[in-house]
């Protein structure tokens, strides 16, 4: 009787086995691939590192043109930076950017306090710049550039130096710029044109102090909310106490010209000027 009972239990289990397996199948499939999906059908447990959208060659070419005209002043023709602007190819913002969405705020002025000027570029231009930056081969990111940037017109560069560029108002090819072409690489020269760091010009900041109808000028030594001190051309050191906004103090920064010219320089001006400065050896 006991053996017969066990036999019936085996029949019941075998008969129920297909139903049991069928009931378990959706759960198994769900465990393997039916978890709640994230963006674009990705599993929520996967990191969302979406590939960048493909960029048309024409857009990349346009991005290079816009970059050369607006960004190469500081970041170099190859976007690998210099003494003024950082290497953009390895920049975290650029690396994390997909289609210009992270680069756009920077271009439109989010980092002005850090020295990055604002550029009124259209979003399409920024997307094109992003496409060009992203198109640079990963293996070459940060590699030394062999790009020849001395492609400007030397004579036009000289004319610009002495004329519209106003360079000669602060610098002299027989003074602070004497032999400058042999002291700096063309890339450093190009970057220094923007920052004004290559030559000392005619000194640092100067100051004009007007007190009681008397005007005194000289090299600025110190300035705060309470005192201003300067050194005149003959070496005389003078100091003034500032009380209720008097005396009148006007500071002259020769590097301000470089900041002001940044928005007016054309790419051809920069190239021509670089070509001219490389001849000053």
HELIX and SHEET records of a PDB file:
HELIX    1   1 UNK A    2  UNK A   33  1                                  32    
HELIX    2   2 UNK A   39  UNK A   41  5                                   3    
HELIX    3   3 UNK A   57  UNK A   70  1                                  14    
HELIX    4   4 UNK A   72  UNK A   75  1                                   4    
HELIX    5   5 UNK A   92  UNK A   96  1                                   5    
HELIX    6   6 UNK A  103  UNK A  105  1                                   3    
HELIX    7   7 UNK A  106  UNK A  110  3                                   5    
HELIX    8   8 UNK A  112  UNK A  114  5                                   3    
HELIX    9   9 UNK A  123  UNK A  134  1                                  12    
HELIX   10  10 UNK A  138  UNK A  140  5                                   3    
HELIX   11  11 UNK A  154  UNK A  162  1                                   9    
HELIX   12  12 UNK A  167  UNK A  169  5                                   3    
HELIX   13  13 UNK A  180  UNK A  183  1                                   4    
HELIX   14  14 UNK A  186  UNK A  195  1                                  10    
HELIX   15  15 UNK A  256  UNK A  261  1                                   6    
HELIX   16  16 UNK A  267  UNK A  277  1                                  11    
SHEET    1   A 5 UNK A 237  UNK A 241  0                                        
SHEET    2   A 5 UNK A 227  UNK A 231 -1                                        
SHEET    3   A 5 UNK A 214  UNK A 223 -1                                        
SHEET    4   A 5 UNK A 206  UNK A 211 -1                                        
SHEET    5   A 5 UNK A 248  UNK A 252 -1                                        
END                                                                             
